[in-house]
Amino acid sequence: MNTLKLIAKGLKQDLLEINGHLAKKYVLWRQSLRLKLAMSLADMKQRATNKRYYIMTMEVPKGEKLVSINRDDLNRLKRKKWLPKNFSHLDLERESWYQTDLKRNNSLTKEEQAKAMKRYRKYLKKQINLK
């Protein structure tokens, strides 16, 4: 009888560990999907306005949010004090996860998009402590 209790207890702990791991994988998948949608939104904006858009994370009261901004939006966000006053365009290029191309037809390759996705997923894994 005691061996059955020990087996059941061990099985319960294993199931809880698997559940936690699957929950983290789901969060990772959902956030990756958000980046993919933000990338396609930035590409559409770039085709419409012919301005370069950057995807970056921004702190909001609910947590982090992915936003696609261009240089004009950067200046507007600095005036609203949502970004530091000394945050420059070069900082935006360095901290962005994805940048649209400068050309109107947006000829970025799939490899560059996959590279951006890989960098973002690595960042997310550190955030949610997923090994």
N, CA, C and O atoms as a MOPAC input file, in Angstrom:
PM7 MOZYME 1SCF
protein

 N      0.82200 1    -1.19400 1     0.00000 1
 C      0.00000 1     0.00000 1     0.00000 1
 C      0.86700 1     1.25900 1     0.00000 1
 O      0.57900 1     2.22700 1    -0.70400 1
 N      1.94000 1     1.22900 1     0.80700 1
 C      2.82500 1     2.38000 1     0.87300 1
 C      3.53100 1     2.62400 1    -0.45200 1
 O      3.76000 1     3.77300 1    -0.82900 1
 N      3.87400 1     1.56100 1    -1.15800 1
 C      4.54600 1     1.73300 1    -2.45100 1
 C      3.61500 1     2.39200 1    -3.45400 1
 O      4.06600 1     3.18500 1    -4.28100 1
 N      2.31400 1     2.07700 1    -3.39800 1
 C      1.35000 1     2.70700 1    -4.30400 1
 C      1.22000 1     4.20500 1    -4.01200 1
 O      1.08000 1     5.01100 1    -4.93200 1
 N      1.26500 1     4.56800 1    -2.74500 1
 C      1.19000 1     5.98500 1    -2.37800 1
 C      2.42700 1     6.73400 1    -2.86800 1
 O      2.32900 1     7.85900 1    -3.35700 1
 N      3.59500 1     6.09700 1    -2.73200 1
 C      4.83400 1     6.71800 1    -3.19500 1
 C      4.83200 1     6.89000 1    -4.71900 1
 O      5.27200 1     7.91500 1    -5.23900 1
 N      4.33600 1     5.88600 1    -5.41200 1
 C      4.26100 1     5.96500 1    -6.87500 1
 C      3.28200 1     7.06500 1    -7.28600 1
 O      3.56600 1     7.84700 1    -8.19400 1
 N      2.13200 1     7.12200 1    -6.61800 1
 C      1.13800 1     8.15100 1    -6.93000 1
 C      1.68100 1     9.54600 1    -6.64500 1
 O      1.43600 1    10.47900 1    -7.41000 1
 N      2.41600 1     9.69100 1    -5.54600 1
 C      2.99400 1    10.98800 1    -5.20300 1
 C      4.04500 1    11.40800 1    -6.23400 1
 O      4.08100 1    12.56400 1    -6.65500 1
 N      4.89400 1    10.46600 1    -6.63600 1
 C      5.89700 1    10.74900 1    -7.65800 1
 C      5.26200 1    11.08400 1    -8.99800 1
 O      5.73300 1    11.97300 1    -9.70700 1
 N      4.19400 1    10.37500 1    -9.34500 1
 C      3.48700 1    10.63900 1   -10.59600 1
 C      2.83100 1    12.01500 1   -10.57700 1
 O      2.82300 1    12.72500 1   -11.58300 1
 N      2.28900 1    12.37900 1    -9.43300 1
 C      1.65700 1    13.70000 1    -9.30100 1
 C      2.69300 1    14.80500 1    -9.47000 1
 O      2.43500 1    15.80000 1   -10.14600 1
 N      3.85900 1    14.63500 1    -8.86100 1
 C      4.92100 1    15.63800 1    -8.99400 1
 C      5.40200 1    15.73800 1   -10.44300 1
 O      5.66500 1    16.83200 1   -10.94100 1
 N      5.51300 1    14.59600 1   -11.11200 1
 C      5.92800 1    14.60800 1   -12.51300 1
 C      4.90100 1    15.32700 1   -13.38400 1
 O      5.26300 1    16.09800 1   -14.27300 1
 N      3.63800 1    15.07600 1   -13.12900 1
 C      2.57600 1    15.72600 1   -13.90600 1
 C      2.55700 1    17.23500 1   -13.66400 1
 O      2.32300 1    18.00400 1   -14.59600 1
 N      2.79800 1    17.66700 1   -12.43100 1
 C      2.85900 1    19.09700 1   -12.13700 1
 C      4.04200 1    19.74800 1   -12.84800 1
 O      3.93000 1    20.86500 1   -13.35200 1
 N      5.16900 1    19.05100 1   -12.88700 1
 C      6.34800 1    19.58500 1   -13.57200 1
 C      6.09900 1    19.68400 1   -15.07900 1
 O      6.47100 1    20.67600 1   -15.70600 1
 N      5.47900 1    18.67200 1   -15.65100 1
 C      5.15100 1    18.69000 1   -17.08000 1
 C      4.16100 1    19.80600 1   -17.37700 1
 O      4.28200 1    20.49300 1   -18.39100 1
 N      3.18400 1    19.99100 1   -16.49600 1
 C      2.18800 1    21.04600 1   -16.68200 1
 C      2.84700 1    22.42600 1   -16.68500 1
 O      2.51500 1    23.27300 1   -17.51400 1
 N      3.77700 1    22.64900 1   -15.76200 1
 C      4.48100 1    23.92800 1   -15.71600 1
 C      5.30900 1    24.16600 1   -16.96100 1
 O      5.34700 1    25.27600 1   -17.49200 1
 N      5.97900 1    23.10900 1   -17.42800 1
 C      6.79200 1    23.23100 1   -18.63900 1
 C      5.91800 1    23.52400 1   -19.86200 1
 O      6.26900 1    24.36200 1   -20.69300 1
 N      4.78800 1    22.83500 1   -19.96800 1
 C      3.88400 1    23.06900 1   -21.09700 1
 C      3.28900 1    24.48000 1   -21.05300 1
 O      3.08200 1    25.10300 1   -22.09500 1
 N      3.01900 1    24.97500 1   -19.85400 1
 C      2.49100 1    26.34100 1   -19.73500 1
 C      3.52200 1    27.34800 1   -20.22700 1
 O      3.16600 1    28.31400 1   -20.90100 1
 N      4.80200 1    27.13400 1   -19.89600 1
 C      5.85300 1    28.03500 1   -20.36900 1
 C      6.01500 1    27.94300 1   -21.88000 1
 O      6.23700 1    28.95600 1   -22.54300 1
 N      5.90600 1    26.73800 1   -22.42800 1
 C      5.99200 1    26.56800 1   -23.88700 1
 C      4.83500 1    27.27800 1   -24.58200 1
 O      5.01700 1    27.86200 1   -25.65000 1
 N      3.65000 1    27.23100 1   -23.98200 1
 C      2.49800 1    27.91300 1   -24.55700 1
 C      2.70400 1    29.42700 1   -24.56000 1
 O      2.37500 1    30.09500 1   -25.54000 1
 N      3.24300 1    29.96700 1   -23.47400 1
 C      3.52400 1    31.40500 1   -23.40700 1
 C      4.54400 1    31.78400 1   -24.47500 1
 O      4.40200 1    32.81100 1   -25.13900 1
 N      5.56400 1    30.96300 1   -24.63700 1
 C      6.58400 1    31.21300 1   -25.65600 1
 C      5.96900 1    31.19900 1   -27.05500 1
 O      6.26900 1    32.06900 1   -27.87300 1
 N      5.12300 1    30.23100 1   -27.33000 1
 C      4.46200 1    30.13300 1   -28.64100 1
 C      3.56000 1    31.34000 1   -28.88500 1
 O      3.55900 1    31.90600 1   -29.97800 1
 N      2.79700 1    31.73200 1   -27.87100 1
 C      1.87200 1    32.86000 1   -28.01500 1
 C      2.62500 1    34.17100 1   -28.25800 1
 O      2.21400 1    34.96700 1   -29.10200 1
 N      3.70700 1    34.40100 1   -27.53700 1
 C      4.49300 1    35.62300 1   -27.72400 1
 C      5.19100 1    35.61600 1   -29.08300 1
 O      5.32200 1    36.66500 1   -29.71400 1
 N      5.63800 1    34.45100 1   -29.53900 1
 C      6.25000 1    34.36700 1   -30.86900 1
 C      5.23300 1    34.68800 1   -31.95100 1
 O      5.56100 1    35.32900 1   -32.94900 1
 N      4.00700 1    34.24600 1   -31.75700 1
 C      2.94600 1    34.57000 1   -32.70500 1
 C      2.67300 1    36.07300 1   -32.71800 1
 O      2.40500 1    36.64900 1   -33.77200 1
 N      2.74100 1    36.70600 1   -31.54500 1
 C      2.55600 1    38.15800 1   -31.48600 1
 C      3.64900 1    38.89100 1   -32.25400 1
 O      3.37600 1    39.88500 1   -32.92800 1
 N      4.88700 1    38.40400 1   -32.15600 1
 C      5.96700 1    39.02700 1   -32.91200 1
 C      5.74500 1    38.84600 1   -34.40300 1
 O      5.98400 1    39.76900 1   -35.18100 1
 N      5.29600 1    37.68400 1   -34.80400 1
 C      5.04700 1    37.44500 1   -36.22900 1
 C      3.95700 1    38.37500 1   -36.75000 1
 O      4.06800 1    38.90500 1   -37.85500 1
 N      2.90900 1    38.57500 1   -35.96100 1
 C      1.83900 1    39.49700 1   -36.36800 1
 C      2.33900 1    40.93700 1   -36.39800 1
 O      1.98300 1    41.70100 1   -37.29500 1
 N      3.16800 1    41.31100 1   -35.41600 1
 C      3.72500 1    42.66600 1   -35.40500 1
 C      4.64500 1    42.88700 1   -36.59900 1
 O      4.69000 1    43.98900 1   -37.14600 1
 N      5.38000 1    41.85400 1   -37.01100 1
 C      6.24500 1    41.97000 1   -38.17500 1
 C      5.42900 1    42.17900 1   -39.44100 1
 O      5.78800 1    43.00400 1   -40.28100 1
 N      4.33700 1    41.43900 1   -39.58500 1
 C      3.50400 1    41.61500 1   -40.77800 1
 C      2.80600 1    42.97400 1   -40.75800 1
 O      2.62400 1    43.58300 1   -41.81300 1
 N      2.41500 1    43.45800 1   -39.58400 1
 C      1.81000 1    44.78500 1   -39.47600 1
 C      2.81200 1    45.87200 1   -39.86400 1
 O      2.46900 1    46.81400 1   -40.57800 1
 N      4.05400 1    45.73600 1   -39.38900 1
 C      5.09400 1    46.71300 1   -39.73800 1
 C      5.37700 1    46.68400 1   -41.23900 1
 O      5.60900 1    47.73000 1   -41.84500 1
 N      5.36000 1    45.50200 1   -41.83600 1
 C      5.57800 1    45.41000 1   -43.27900 1
 C      4.45700 1    46.10200 1   -44.05300 1
 O      4.71300 1    46.78200 1   -45.04700 1
 N      3.21600 1    45.92800 1   -43.59700 1
 C      2.08600 1    46.59400 1   -44.26600 1
 C      2.18000 1    48.11000 1   -44.11600 1
 O      1.93500 1    48.84600 1   -45.07200 1
 N      2.53500 1    48.57500 1   -42.92000 1
 C      2.69100 1    50.01800 1   -42.70000 1
 C      3.79300 1    50.58200 1   -43.59200 1
 O      3.65600 1    51.67600 1   -44.13900 1
 N      4.88600 1    49.83100 1   -43.73500 1
 C      6.00300 1    50.29500 1   -44.54200 1
 C      5.60400 1    50.39200 1   -46.00800 1
 O      5.98800 1    51.34100 1   -46.69100 1
 N      4.84500 1    49.43000 1   -46.49500 1
 C      4.39700 1    49.48600 1   -47.88500 1
 C      3.47500 1    50.67400 1   -48.11300 1
 O      3.48700 1    51.27600 1   -49.18700 1
 N      2.68700 1    51.00900 1   -47.11800 1
 C      1.72300 1    52.10300 1   -47.27600 1
 C      2.38400 1    53.47600 1   -47.17900 1
 O      2.02900 1    54.38500 1   -47.92900 1
 N      3.33800 1    53.63400 1   -46.26500 1
 C      3.89500 1    54.96500 1   -46.01600 1
 C      5.31700 1    55.14700 1   -46.52600 1
 O      5.80600 1    56.27600 1   -46.58600 1
 N      5.99700 1    54.05400 1   -46.89700 1
 C      7.38700 1    54.07900 1   -47.34000 1
 C      8.31600 1    54.66300 1   -46.27200 1
 O      9.26700 1    55.37500 1   -46.59500 1
 N      8.04100 1    54.36500 1   -45.01500 1
 C      8.90800 1    54.73700 1   -43.90000 1
 C      9.37800 1    53.45800 1   -43.22700 1
 O      8.69500 1    52.43400 1   -43.25800 1
 N     10.53700 1    53.53300 1   -42.62800 1
 C     11.08600 1    52.36200 1   -41.95800 1
 C     10.44900 1    52.20700 1   -40.58500 1
 O     10.39200 1    53.16000 1   -39.80800 1
 N      9.97300 1    51.01100 1   -40.29200 1
 C      9.33500 1    50.71500 1   -39.01200 1
 C     10.20500 1    49.75000 1   -38.21700 1
 O     10.89100 1    48.89200 1   -38.77100 1
 N     10.15100 1    49.92000 1   -36.90700 1
 C     10.91800 1    49.10400 1   -35.97800 1
 C      9.94400 1    48.46200 1   -34.99800 1
 O      8.98100 1    49.09100 1   -34.55800 1
 N     10.20700 1    47.21200 1   -34.66600 1
 C      9.39300 1    46.51500 1   -33.66000 1
 C     10.22800 1    46.44800 1   -32.39000 1
 O     11.35600 1    45.95500 1   -32.40500 1
 N      9.67600 1    46.94000 1   -31.30500 1
 C     10.38400 1    46.89500 1   -30.02700 1
 C      9.39000 1    46.61500 1   -28.90500 1
 O      8.18300 1    46.78700 1   -29.07600 1
 N      9.90300 1    46.18800 1   -27.77000 1
 C      9.05100 1    45.98400 1   -26.60700 1
 C      8.98800 1    47.28600 1   -25.82500 1
 O      9.96600 1    48.02600 1   -25.72300 1
 N      7.81300 1    47.54100 1   -25.27900 1
 C      7.60400 1    48.76000 1   -24.51900 1
 C      6.89100 1    48.41200 1   -23.21900 1
 O      5.96500 1    47.60000 1   -23.21100 1
 N      7.31200 1    49.01300 1   -22.14300 1
 C      6.69600 1    48.76300 1   -20.83900 1
 C      5.38900 1    49.54100 1   -20.73500 1
 O      5.36300 1    50.76000 1   -20.90200 1
 N      4.32300 1    48.82900 1   -20.46300 1
 C      3.01200 1    49.42900 1   -20.19400 1
 C      2.56200 1    48.92500 1   -18.83300 1
 O      3.14900 1    47.97400 1   -18.31700 1
 N      1.53600 1    49.53100 1   -18.23000 1
 C      1.12100 1    49.07500 1   -16.88800 1
 C      0.77200 1    47.58300 1   -16.79700 1
 O      0.93600 1    46.97400 1   -15.73900 1
 N      0.29000 1    46.99100 1   -17.89900 1
 C     -0.07600 1    45.57400 1   -17.87000 1
 C      1.12300 1    44.65000 1   -18.05900 1
 O      1.00900 1    43.44700 1   -17.82500 1
 N      2.26200 1    45.18300 1   -18.47500 1
 C      3.44300 1    44.35600 1   -18.74100 1
 C      4.17200 1    44.89800 1   -19.95700 1
 O      4.20900 1    46.10800 1   -20.18200 1
 N      4.75000 1    44.00200 1   -20.73600 1
 C      5.44600 1    44.40800 1   -21.94600 1
 C      4.52200 1    44.27500 1   -23.14100 1
 O      3.65500 1    43.40200 1   -23.18600 1
 N      4.72700 1    45.16500 1   -24.11500 1
 C      3.90700 1    45.15600 1   -25.31300 1
 C      4.81500 1    45.36400 1   -26.51300 1
 O      5.75600 1    46.15600 1   -26.45200 1
 N      4.54100 1    44.65900 1   -27.60300 1
 C      5.28600 1    44.86000 1   -28.83300 1
 C      4.63800 1    46.00400 1   -29.60700 1
 O      3.42800 1    46.00100 1   -29.83800 1
 N      5.44600 1    46.97700 1   -30.00400 1
 C      4.93400 1    48.11000 1   -30.77800 1
 C      5.77700 1    48.27800 1   -32.03100 1
 O      6.97500 1    47.99400 1   -32.02800 1
 N      5.14700 1    48.74000 1   -33.09600 1
 C      5.87600 1    49.05900 1   -34.32300 1
 C      5.85500 1    50.57800 1   -34.47000 1
 O      4.79100 1    51.18700 1   -34.58200 1
 N      7.03400 1    51.17500 1   -34.46900 1
 C      7.11700 1    52.63200 1   -34.52900 1
 C      8.11600 1    53.04200 1   -35.60100 1
 O      9.02000 1    52.28700 1   -35.95800 1
 N      7.93000 1    54.25600 1   -36.10400 1
 C      8.89800 1    54.83700 1   -37.02200 1
 C      9.54000 1    56.03200 1   -36.33400 1
 O      9.33500 1    56.25000 1   -35.14000 1
 N     10.31000 1    56.79800 1   -37.07900 1
 C     11.04500 1    57.90800 1   -36.47600 1
 C     10.08800 1    58.97500 1   -35.93000 1
 O     10.33900 1    59.54100 1   -34.86600 1
 N      9.00200 1    59.25000 1   -36.64500 1
 C      8.03000 1    60.23700 1   -36.16300 1
 C      7.37900 1    59.78600 1   -34.85700 1
 O      7.19000 1    60.57900 1   -33.93500 1
 N      7.04400 1    58.50400 1   -34.79700 1
 C      6.45200 1    57.95900 1   -33.57400 1
 C      7.44000 1    58.01900 1   -32.40900 1
 O      7.05000 1    58.24900 1   -31.26400 1
 N      8.71000 1    57.81000 1   -32.71200 1
 C      9.73500 1    57.89300 1   -31.68100 1
 C      9.74200 1    59.28000 1   -31.03500 1
 O      9.78300 1    59.39800 1   -29.81100 1
 N      9.70400 1    60.31100 1   -31.85000 1
 C      9.69700 1    61.67300 1   -31.31400 1
 C      8.42300 1    61.95700 1   -30.52200 1
 O      8.46100 1    62.63300 1   -29.49400 1
 N      7.29800 1    61.43700 1   -31.00400 1
 C      6.02600 1    61.63900 1   -30.30500 1
 C      6.03700 1    60.93900 1   -28.94100 1
 O      5.55800 1    61.49200 1   -27.95200 1
 N      6.58400 1    59.72600 1   -28.89400 1
 C      6.64500 1    58.99400 1   -27.62800 1
 C      7.61200 1    59.64300 1   -26.64200 1
 O      7.40200 1    59.57400 1   -25.43100 1
 N      8.66700 1    60.27100 1   -27.15100 1
 C      9.57700 1    60.99500 1   -26.25800 1
 C      8.89900 1    62.24200 1   -25.69600 1
 O      9.11700 1    62.59300 1   -24.53700 1
 N      8.08300 1    62.91300 1   -26.50200 1
 C      7.35700 1    64.08900 1   -25.99200 1
 C      6.34500 1    63.70000 1   -24.92900 1
 O      6.12600 1    64.44000 1   -23.96900 1
 N      5.73000 1    62.53900 1   -25.10200 1
 C      4.77100 1    62.05400 1   -24.10500 1
 C      5.45100 1    61.48600 1   -22.86400 1
 O      4.79100 1    61.13600 1   -21.88500 1
 N      6.78700 1    61.39700 1   -22.91700 1
 C      7.61300 1    60.86200 1   -21.83200 1
 C      7.37000 1    59.37400 1   -21.58800 1
 O      7.51700 1    58.88400 1   -20.46800 1
 N      6.99600 1    58.66600 1   -22.65200 1
 C      6.89200 1    57.22200 1   -22.57400 1
 C      8.25100 1    56.58800 1   -22.82500 1
 O      8.50000 1    55.44800 1   -22.43500 1
 N      9.12200 1    57.33900 1   -23.47800 1
 C     10.49900 1    56.92300 1   -23.70300 1
 C     11.41500 1    57.97400 1   -23.09500 1
 O     11.02800 1    59.13800 1   -22.99200 1
 N     12.61500 1    57.59100 1   -22.69200 1
 C     13.53800 1    58.58600 1   -22.12900 1
 C     13.88200 1    59.67200 1   -23.14900 1
 O     13.89900 1    59.41900 1   -24.35400 1
 N     14.15100 1    60.85200 1   -22.66900 1
 C     14.45000 1    61.97400 1   -23.54500 1
 C     15.72700 1    61.75800 1   -24.35000 1
 O     15.84400 1    62.24700 1   -25.47400 1
 N     16.68100 1    61.02900 1   -23.78000 1
 C     17.93300 1    60.78900 1   -24.47200 1
 C     17.90900 1    59.52800 1   -25.33700 1
 O     18.95800 1    59.10800 1   -25.82400 1
 N     16.75300 1    58.92000 1   -25.53800 1
 C     16.60700 1    57.73500 1   -26.37900 1
 C     16.70000 1    58.17000 1   -27.83600 1
 O     15.84100 1    58.90400 1   -28.32500 1
 N     17.73200 1    57.72000 1   -28.52300 1
 C     17.97200 1    58.19300 1   -29.88600 1
 C     17.51100 1    57.17400 1   -30.92200 1
 O     17.08400 1    56.06500 1   -30.60000 1
 N     17.61400 1    57.59200 1   -32.16300 1
 C     17.26400 1    56.71300 1   -33.27300 1
 C     18.21700 1    55.51600 1   -33.33200 1
 O     17.80100 1    54.41700 1   -33.69900 1
 N     19.46000 1    55.71300 1   -32.98200 1
 C     20.42600 1    54.61000 1   -32.95800 1
 C     20.08400 1    53.59900 1   -31.85900 1
 O     20.26100 1    52.39500 1   -32.04000 1
 N     19.59300 1    54.09700 1   -30.72300 1
 C     19.13600 1    53.18500 1   -29.66500 1
 C     17.95200 1    52.36100 1   -30.14800 1
 O     17.82800 1    51.17700 1   -29.83400 1
 N     17.09000 1    53.00700 1   -30.91200 1
 C     15.92200 1    52.30700 1   -31.45800 1
 C     16.37200 1    51.19500 1   -32.39400 1
 O     15.83700 1    50.08700 1   -32.34000 1
 N     17.34100 1    51.47300 1   -33.24700 1
 C     17.84100 1    50.43900 1   -34.15800 1
 C     18.48000 1    49.28800 1   -33.39500 1
 O     18.32100 1    48.12700 1   -33.77200 1
 N     19.19700 1    49.60100 1   -32.33300 1
 C     19.89300 1    48.56900 1   -31.56400 1
 C     18.92500 1    47.72300 1   -30.75100 1
 O     19.11000 1    46.51000 1   -30.65300 1
 N     17.89600 1    48.33100 1   -30.16600 1
 C     17.00100 1    47.60700 1   -29.26700 1
 C     15.78900 1    47.00900 1   -29.96200 1
 O     15.00700 1    46.29900 1   -29.32800 1
 N     15.61700 1    47.27700 1   -31.23900 1
 C     14.44400 1    46.73600 1   -31.92300 1
 C     14.66100 1    45.26400 1   -32.25700 1
 O     15.78800 1    44.81700 1   -32.47400 1
 N     13.55600 1    44.52200 1   -32.29100 1
 C     13.62300 1    43.10800 1   -32.62400 1
 C     13.62100 1    42.91300 1   -34.12500 1
 O     14.19400 1    41.94800 1   -34.63100 1
 N     12.98700 1    43.81600 1   -34.83200 1
 C     12.83100 1    43.66100 1   -36.27700 1
 C     12.75000 1    45.04300 1   -36.89300 1
 O     12.17700 1    45.95800 1   -36.30200 1
 N     13.32200 1    45.19900 1   -38.07900 1
 C     13.27900 1    46.45800 1   -38.81300 1
 C     12.81400 1    46.16600 1   -40.22600 1
 O     13.26600 1    45.20200 1   -40.84500 1
 N     11.92700 1    46.98100 1   -40.73300 1
 C     11.52300 1    46.81100 1   -42.12400 1
 C     12.62500 1    47.34200 1   -43.02300 1
 O     13.51900 1    48.06400 1   -42.58000 1
 N     12.54600 1    46.97900 1   -44.26800 1
 C     13.53300 1    47.41800 1   -45.24200 1
 C     13.25900 1    48.86500 1   -45.63500 1
 O     12.16000 1    49.38000 1   -45.42600 1
 N     14.26500 1    49.51100 1   -46.20400 1
 C     14.09400 1    50.89500 1   -46.63900 1
 C     13.39400 1    51.00400 1   -47.98200 1
 O     12.89200 1    52.07200 1   -48.33200 1
 N     13.35300 1    49.91600 1   -48.73700 1
 C     12.72500 1    49.94800 1   -50.05300 1
 C     11.21400 1    49.83200 1   -49.92700 1
 O     10.69700 1    49.32800 1   -48.93100 1
 N     10.52000 1    50.30300 1   -50.94700 1
 C      9.06100 1    50.24800 1   -50.91900 1
 C      8.53600 1    48.82200 1   -50.99700 1
 O      7.52400 1    48.50300 1   -50.37200 1
 N      9.20000 1    47.96700 1   -51.74800 1
 C      8.67000 1    46.60900 1   -51.91800 1
 C      9.01200 1    45.66900 1   -50.76600 1
 O      8.58700 1    44.51400 1   -50.75800 1
 N      9.77500 1    46.16000 1   -49.79800 1
 C     10.07900 1    45.40000 1   -48.58000 1
 C     10.65000 1    44.02800 1   -48.91700 1
 O      9.98500 1    43.00600 1   -48.74900 1
 N     11.86600 1    44.02300 1   -49.38400 1
 C     12.48400 1    42.80000 1   -49.86600 1
 C     13.36300 1    42.09900 1   -48.82600 1
 O     14.38100 1    41.50700 1   -49.18400 1
 N     12.98900 1    42.15800 1   -47.55700 1
 C     13.74400 1    41.43400 1   -46.53600 1
 C     13.54200 1    39.93500 1   -46.73000 1
 O     12.44300 1    39.48300 1   -47.05200 1
 N     14.58600 1    39.19000 1   -46.53600 1
 C     14.51400 1    37.75400 1   -46.77200 1
 C     13.89000 1    37.04100 1   -45.57500 1
 O     13.78300 1    37.59400 1   -44.48000 1
 N     13.49400 1    35.83100 1   -45.81300 1
 C     12.91400 1    35.01300 1   -44.74700 1
 C     13.96400 1    34.67900 1   -43.68400 1
 O     13.62800 1    34.47500 1   -42.51700 1
 N     15.23900 1    34.62300 1   -44.09300 1
 C     16.29400 1    34.32600 1   -43.13000 1
 C     16.42400 1    35.45300 1   -42.10400 1
 O     16.63000 1    35.20100 1   -40.91700 1
 N     16.30300 1    36.68900 1   -42.56900 1
 C     16.39400 1    37.82000 1   -41.64300 1
 C     15.21300 1    37.84500 1   -40.69000 1
 O     15.36500 1    38.17700 1   -39.51500 1
 N     14.03400 1    37.49400 1   -41.19300 1
 C     12.86500 1    37.41900 1   -40.31600 1
 C     13.02300 1    36.28500 1   -39.30900 1
 O     12.65700 1    36.43800 1   -38.14400 1
 N     13.56600 1    35.14900 1   -39.74700 1
 C     13.78500 1    34.02900 1   -38.83400 1
 C     14.84400 1    34.38800 1   -37.78500 1
 O     14.74800 1    33.96300 1   -36.63300 1
 N     15.84200 1    35.16300 1   -38.18200 1
 C     16.87800 1    35.59600 1   -37.24200 1
 C     16.28000 1    36.48800 1   -36.15400 1
 O     16.62500 1    36.36100 1   -34.98000 1
 N     15.38100 1    37.39200 1   -36.55500 1
 C     14.71100 1    38.25400 1   -35.57800 1
 C     13.84500 1    37.42400 1   -34.63400 1
 O     13.81100 1    37.67800 1   -33.43000 1
 N     13.15100 1    36.44100 1   -35.17900 1
 C     12.30800 1    35.57100 1   -34.35500 1
 C     13.16700 1    34.77900 1   -33.36400 1
 O     12.78200 1    34.59000 1   -32.21000 1
 N     14.32000 1    34.32600 1   -33.82100 1
 C     15.20500 1    33.55200 1   -32.94700 1
 C     15.72000 1    34.40900 1   -31.79300 1
 O     15.76400 1    33.95500 1   -30.65000 1
 N     16.10900 1    35.64500 1   -32.09500 1
 C     16.57600 1    36.55700 1   -31.03900 1
 C     15.48300 1    36.82200 1   -30.02200 1
 O     15.74400 1    36.84600 1   -28.81900 1
 N     14.24300 1    37.02400 1   -30.49900 1
 C     13.12800 1    37.31300 1   -29.59700 1
 C     12.79100 1    36.09500 1   -28.73700 1
 O     12.51300 1    36.23300 1   -27.54600 1
 N     12.81600 1    34.91000 1   -29.33400 1
 C     12.52700 1    33.70500 1   -28.56900 1
 C     13.59200 1    33.46100 1   -27.49000 1
 O     13.27300 1    33.00000 1   -26.39400 1
 N     14.84900 1    33.77000 1   -27.80100 1
 C     15.91600 1    33.63400 1   -26.81500 1
 C     15.67600 1    34.58800 1   -25.64700 1
 O     15.87600 1    34.22000 1   -24.48900 1
 N     15.24800 1    35.81600 1   -25.95100 1
 C     14.92000 1    36.79700 1   -24.92000 1
 C     13.75100 1    36.30200 1   -24.06300 1
 O     13.78200 1    36.42100 1   -22.83800 1
 N     12.72700 1    35.75000 1   -24.70600 1
 C     11.56800 1    35.25400 1   -23.96200 1
 C     11.92400 1    34.07800 1   -23.06000 1
 O     11.41900 1    33.96900 1   -21.94300 1
 N     12.78900 1    33.20600 1   -23.54600 1
 C     13.18500 1    32.05400 1   -22.72100 1
 C     13.87300 1    32.51100 1   -21.44800 1
 O     13.68900 1    31.91200 1   -20.38800 1
 N     14.66400 1    33.56800 1   -21.54800 1
 C     15.29000 1    34.10300 1   -20.34500 1
 C     14.26100 1    34.71800 1   -19.41300 1
 O     14.39200 1    34.63400 1   -18.19200 1
 N     13.23300 1    35.34100 1   -19.99100 1
 C     12.21100 1    35.99200 1   -19.17400 1
 C     11.35400 1    34.99600 1   -18.39400 1
 O     10.99100 1    35.25200 1   -17.24600 1
 N     11.03400 1    33.86600 1   -19.01600 1
 C     10.15200 1    32.90400 1   -18.34900 1
 C     10.91900 1    31.71900 1   -17.75600 1
 O     10.31600 1    30.74400 1   -17.30800 1
 N     12.26000 1    31.81100 1   -17.75900 1
 C     13.12300 1    30.76800 1   -17.17400 1
 C     12.86100 1    29.39400 1   -17.78000 1
 O     12.69500 1    28.40600 1   -17.06400 1
 N     12.82800 1    29.34900 1   -19.08600 1
 C     12.63500 1    28.08600 1   -19.80100 1
 C     13.99000 1    27.61300 1   -20.29600 1
 O     14.73000 1    28.37900 1   -20.91300 1
 N     14.31200 1    26.38400 1   -20.03500 1
 C     15.61800 1    25.84400 1   -20.43700 1
 C     15.51200 1    25.09400 1   -21.72900 1
 O     16.51100 1    24.57000 1   -22.22200 1

